[in-house]
Structure formats: C-alpha cells, structure tokens
Amino acid sequence: MAEGIVGEFLALKEETDADLLAMQCGDFYEFFGDDAEFVGEELDLKISEKSSHGSAYPMAGVPLTELTPYLKALVERGYRVAVADQYEVDGGHKRAIERVVTPGTLLETTDSDARYLAAIVREDGGNDGAGEGRYGLAFADVTTGRFHATEISGDAEDVLTECYRFAPAEILPGPAVRTDDDLLERLRERTAGTLSLHTTDAFTPDTARATVDEQFGGAALASVGLDEAREAIRAAGAVLDYVDATGVGTLASMTRLQPYHSGEGVALDATTQRNLELVEPMGEAGRTLLDTIDHTVTSAGGRLLREWLCRPIRARAELTRRADGVEALAAAALAREELREELGGAYDVERLSSKAVSGSADARDLLRVRDSLAVLPRLADAVAGSPELQNSPIADVLARPDRAAAEELRGALDDALAEDPPGGVREGGLIQQGYDNDLDELIAGHEAALDWIDGLADREKRRHSITHLSTGRNKTDGYYIQVGNSETDQVPESYDQIKSLKNANRYTTDELEEREREVFRFEERRGDLEYELFCELRGRVADAAQLLQDVGRALAECDCLASLAVHAVGHDWTRPELVESGLDIDGGRHPVVEQEVEFVPNDLELTDDRAFLVVTGPNMSGKSTYMRQTALITLLAQIGSFVPARSARIAPVDGIYTRVGALDELAQGRSTFMVEMSELANILHSATDESLVILDEVGRGTATYDGISIAWAATEYLHNEVRAKTLFATHYHELTGLAEHLDRVTNVHVAADERGDDVTFLRTVEEGPTDRSYGIHVADLAGVPEPVVGRSRDVLAKLRAEKAIEARGSSSGQSVQAVFDLDAGSFRGSASADGGRTTEDATRGSEADPDSGDDSLDPEAESVLDAVQETNIDETSPVELMSRVSAWQQQLDDTEEDG
Ligand code: ADP
C-alpha cells in the first residue's frame, strides 16, 4: 500500500463508491493513479508523475477555482466524482470527502432543462418473470427542488414510459430492480440516465418513511394521498437519502412532495415522443413541435412548456383552466405584450433558490432573486388593469405565491445588496452603506485610510520637489512610493528603498507602512463582516425556498400560457371543445408543416361507430402528415393549448401510440423488422378503448404476405379487442376491403389527380379507398422500363391468385367471417352467429382452397396455410401470433429456396 499523499488518496478512494476522486492538495485538486490516467485522457489534462516513497504514480490536477467545469464535463459523461477537501488541523492537513457529484445531483448546469434523479423500486417478490408488479417511482430535480413520487401497477414498459417523461440523468434501482437483468438492460438502452447503486438500507420501508417524514413533515404523505403507497415511499426515501449522502447540500430546496398519478396523464412512450418530434427532431433537418410553438421569454417558462408537451393530461378541470388562460391572453393583446415584457426581466428563480440553499449563490444571484421578485407585482398590476385578464386564471396564477412575503424579501435584498457586486463573496463590495452600523464604521475608516494614501503622491511631490513620483500597490511590495531614476538623489532619508527597477526605485516609509497595515486590517474586517452579512442574507433566501419555488412556478406558468396565446393568435388556432367521446376536427392542419408550405386543411371524424380509419393514397400524398396532425392536435388540446384547426371537438385520450417508418432505427443498425414488431406489440398490449393509435405502415419490413398477414391480424385485434381510435395508413391496398366486414372500420384516402404521366397531389382527404394499388403505378410513373412494369403486373396477378385471407370481425356479439380474395380484391363469405370458424361457403369455389386440387401448391406451403387456418386469433396473443407468422415466413422461405 502506498504511503504519503498517494496513500491518503487511495485510502479515501476506498471509502467511496464514486467512480473518480478529486483530492485537494493546496491550490489544486489532484487525481492520482488510474483516475489520473482516465481523467487525463477524457478531459485532455496533462499527466505528470508523483513520486511517493520510492514509487511513481500518474497525477493530473486542476486549479481549485477551475474544478467546476471539469466536474461538470465528467458528470455529464455519466461519471460520479467524489471531492475531498483539505483542512488545516494542528500541525498539518487533514482531508475528507465532502461531496459526491453525480449526474442526478449536479447543480452547476447550464442548460435550462430539468435534471432529474430517479429511484425505481419494485415490491419484493414482485418479479413474476414478466416484470409485472407494483412499482414505486420518485423523481427529484436538485436544480429546482422539484420532487415527484408515484406508484404504478404494471410492467417494465410502464416504468420506462414514466422514465421517458422525466428523462432522468441518473437512476437509482431498488433492490428488486437490481436483479432484474431485463429491466436494467432496457433502462440502459432506452434512457440516457446513469445507473447508480445506493445502499439498500435507504430503500427499506421504515427507513424510507422516516426519511420522507423528516424531509416533508409527518403529515405530508397523508395529505398527498401517498400514505399507503409503500413502494412510492421507498423510492422517495431513497432519492432523498441519496441527495443527502452526496453532500451537495440541496436537500433543503426540496420543500414539497408532489404526487402525480400516471393514470391522470396521457401515456406517451419514448417512441411516440420521438415519432411526433415533440421536443427532439428525428433528422438533422427536423423541426420539433416545441421549437415551433415556443415563444416563452424565460428559461423556466420554456422548461415548463417542454414538460407540458411531454406530459399531457386528461383532467378536464385543469385543461379548461389552462385553455381559459390562453383564451384570455389571446384576447388581451396589449396586456399580453406588457406581461411578456415584464416577464423578460425575471430570472430562473427556482434554480436560484436551489443555489441559495446549497450555499453556492453569490451576490449577483441574490440581485437576480430581488429583480425577479419585483416582476411579480408588476405582472399583477398589468393583469389588474386589463378587463380580459382581471378575472382570468392568470390572475389566480399570480395570486398563488405569498405576495407580501415576496415583497418583504425583495425589500430586504434591496436594502442590503450593493448595486454592482463582484463575482466573489469574500473580498467585500457586496453590501451597501447604511445597511449595518458596524460595517458603515469600517467603511468610513477604510476609506479615510485610502484617501490618505491617494493624496500621498501629491503631498510628497510638493514636499521634496520630485516630479516623477507616484504611488502604487501590488501583491509582493504592498503599497510603495516610486521615484524615477533621474531624481533618486533627491529622495529624503526617511524613505526605505524596497526595490530597484530599470528606470525607477521603490520606497516605503514608516508612516506609509502604518497606513498600509490599517488598510489591510480594514479590508480584512470589512470582507469578513460583509461575508457574514451576505451569508445571513443568503440564508434568508434559502429559507424562502418554497416561496421562491411558488414565484418561479407562477412566472413560468404565465410565460407558458402567454406563449401559447401568442402562437394561437399568430397562426389562427382555435380553442378545442372538450367532449365526452369521439374526435371531430374541421379544417385541421399540421402545426409544424403549416409553417413551411401552403397547407391544405383536412377534416377528420372519429366516433364510436367509426373508430378505425384505413388511410390509403399514393406515396407522398400526405397520409402520414394527416395522421400526425391528428395526434398533435389531440396532444395540444391535452396540454391546454389552442389547436391548428377551424374547429375541433376532442374527447381527451388516455394515451397516444404511434408506429411509423423506421428510418432512424435503420441508421442505428438495429433490426428494423424486430423494432417494428416490438413497437406493435407494445401498442397492442398497452392501448385501450380510450387511446389514439397511429400506425403508419405495418408489416412493411418483411415479405408481402407476411406483412399483410400481420397488418391484417393487428387490425382485427385493434378493432375487436382493443377498440382504440385508430388511424392506419397502409400501402396494402388489400386492407381497404376490411371496411366491409369490420363494422367500425372506414376507408379514407388522400386524393391525387393523375393525368397521363403527371400526379398532382391534392392533399385532400376523402371518404373511400383508393381505387388501386399504387406501387407498380409509381414505378411506371417513375420511368421504370415498360417490360419490367408489365412483368410486375403479371407477377402481382399471379401472386394474388394464389392466396386468400379469412377476415374475422365482430359486431354486437355477432361474428362475421369472410374470405378475402386477393385476386378479386373483394370478400366472399357470410356472417355466422356462432362465431365458429370458416364456413364452407366462405371457401367453396375459392381458387385458394387448399383442397381444390391446385397442384401448384407446395406441400410445405400447404402446411403453412393449414396452420394459418387453424390459428384461433381470438385466443392467441399478438406476440405469439407474430412469432408464428415469423416461423411461417421462415418455412415459406425455405420452400422457395428448395424449389
Ligand atoms: P405520405 O405519408 O403519403 O407518403 P407525407 O405525409 O409524408 O406523405 O407528405 C409528403 C409531403 O407532402 C409532406 O412533406 C408535406 O410537405 C406535404 N403535405 C402533406 N400534407 C399536406 C397538406 N395537407 N397540405 C400541404 N402539403 C402537405
């Protein structure tokens, strides 16, 4: 074991489970050994060698004052860094780990997004192999003091969905989660959070409850309805304990436990957030919904808008409240602009309050708190003076924080703080005159001493008739008198020479030395006293953390609602009407695309009887735009926004699910078809009859018949079992026939006008299916040589002649069965009340009847057909269906190869 400083480093390293240790050695923080090599490499630091007791160790260091940016860089790469500080003790130094900086507890963040630390626990013995069980989740943002906890019943997918919403930077898995390889794998793969292990003690129910009670008060859990939520409490307790253990000192900024019920929200998985480009673009050229509608003027406002977009809600009262606010602000043009201008003078109060709590706020930060607090009454005045806003939710939002307390704190800061303080907090200049008598005396004495020194040069010049005489001060010489070389012979005896320069000499005198000591004494006492007064003030701000969070939240909400109003007015959006069922959009537009092109508005109607639209139309006609705009309009309505439509009647949904083209996954090198199927599986599992499902092509990633089979089965399942509102765009023209047999399926198509070789996209959505399959047609239009096009038509015809598909549907208890003849493009079949399988007349006469003696059919293919026929879709899970289809595909492929 190494001795000396390296030995001390290694011993401290033993104490912590952080990835890296930065240890203070005088004016530097040093990394040694492996840590030094690693950090040197990662951060491009110079690695030197430290000899210690005969051995040499790599060493890399950063100056004390520059640690923060390096810490930030390491932590943002996902590492946890322990920081050991040095203390003077009798006759030497002592070092101890003061804090551990981790991705979820990093305070020094520059981006305006929230930075969450999460804990995920599952009830003991809850792993049934499929990950089903009760989960507790807690999310804390140390930069703002936000704290949320919830409990859900579900599986890993539900946990991931919640994680996407908060996008935690760091995740603490509880004991049962740690042993669940599958969940850990998914967390690693699909979230950007670093997984950190925290002591299992913190997760035990009793300990966790005690931690939560201590933090939020004994009544908090009951008052937010989490008293019985054992798993939520475990998660919350673990997060609090971890924040405390890291020693970043922000625990006190968490003043309030905010429960949230995932059931109240709208399920919006990561795939859907990405597909809809809510806050992150898909490609480089992509423009997000957030970019498009964000007119907020503060970073807290922007953060809240982002949060709203990622966490739409269902609660009608809250949606109505927000929309009332937007409506009032939309109408109050002048007051709205006044409001936004005032808001522009506010800073990120929630973040500032966290900085005050952790003791890292400087005087400039406190001035920012003061200025932000001053915004509140100005906003209130603007609102009171506006007839539209007076009685609107905006007035309520501004009435939420305790305005008297806010004004008192603002006044105190205003009385105390100097107007232009330095960035440091130790060397004075922080507090204004007139605030503290002792300080005023110190200031007066200090300034008198300084005045004496200021006048010294003039006095000495006159007294000794020396022209080139000046005074100055520097670090090594302190105060001095400087005389040019030409006149040094005139210098009086009382001058002591302290330095000889090229062109001048420096001197001091007894009197100057005395004054110098006086100045230094005043400086030190003034610095100390100002620091003390400043700390008191900062403590006062820290104590007001909850007030500041209320103020920050109110300002952010005003900003957010005003931003929605600005966009609504500027782009002619309308307020959606919230109804009990259905979705009825008149003249709907895509919020992002409408900014880029002359947009053709389209209508959409979904009702209980018409819940499933099969959308067809040529490539590039506008199918996916139509479907996305539907999802986005619904989502906008569920954050309380106006929507891009002439009018809209919307029943809030419990989830929005999408499955769209897989370009980005291709780029990631993942198996596209596998991804497509797992997304489909998720939708079929999770969606309910109150969800909105958008499917943009299903089954495209595999062979045609495979694809059709899956699309077909999925449609039936969504229609019969899930009963979700669904928009399904497909290039399988065959699927349009389903409308005749599944009673709630309707065909619509995006119209295109084709004359000769030209296609004109009309962008209008019309009832009914397209009249043809477009693939070969497009090939023709694109100039593929005629022999190839002609041959494609032959091949298609032959393919169609060989297969038929049975359709199953149910309406009011009655089963409908029919056989779809791919060749004829229509159904043959009949309804049967018993729900029994294939009726004889459904298959009789079909060219596809396996028994019809068609000897072109390979026995292997025939066995596949049999298997297809024998599969009872109603009793087979979608996943099982998929795997069967995949096996059939393999069988058919083998047959083809053999043949
Ligand atoms: P598809 O899904 O049918 O292949 P898209 O929805 O991707 O087609 O639309 C192709 C392009 O057409 C879009 O990039 C968009 O610019 C334009 N577009 C789509 N719908 C409309 C519309 N209603 N009005 C104007 N342009 C539209």
Residues whose N, C-alpha, C, O or C-beta is under 5 A from the ligand:
A	BS01	ADP	V597 E598 F599 V600 P618 N619 M620 S621 G622 K623 S624 T625 Y626 R763
